[in-house]
């Protein structure tokens, strides 16, 4: 019997700092430039506010802040990647996003066991494409705000649509 499993999957690649990340394209609704973000009172620090995207109000999460990196000003390269997973729609603010690639499944390795804490749980795997390493994100974990107990009820109401 022949093996019918997928041999590759398409990903949207984006950058934070000098690191390259990937999100399965099946989770991405659209990518767009950052327009006006409306702040939300008492939101977690990584939620910059809400944004109107194609007639839908969605929360905008700054991945730099979510990952504990320094926040930088938005510029013409900054992108909002709108993802939908587990019944939630959210915009991910990234430094730049412009690549769409198909990554062979054999190129994706599980994250090293030594990665623990928040950074480790956000990773689904690490892909090697030529000379580049791509950190594949576990999008469902990004939207899990349970480690922020003080903001749990707000996060649930902001992130559910």
Buried (B, 14 or more C-beta within 10 A) or exposed (E): EEEEEEEEBEBBBBBBEEEBBBBBBEBBBEBBEBEEBEEBEEBBEBBBBBBEBEEEEBBBBBBBBBBEBEEEEBEEEBBBBBBBBEEBBBBBBBBBBEEEBEBEEEBBEEBEEEBEEEEBBBBBBBBBBEEEEBBBBBBBBBBBBEEBEEBEEBBEEBBEE
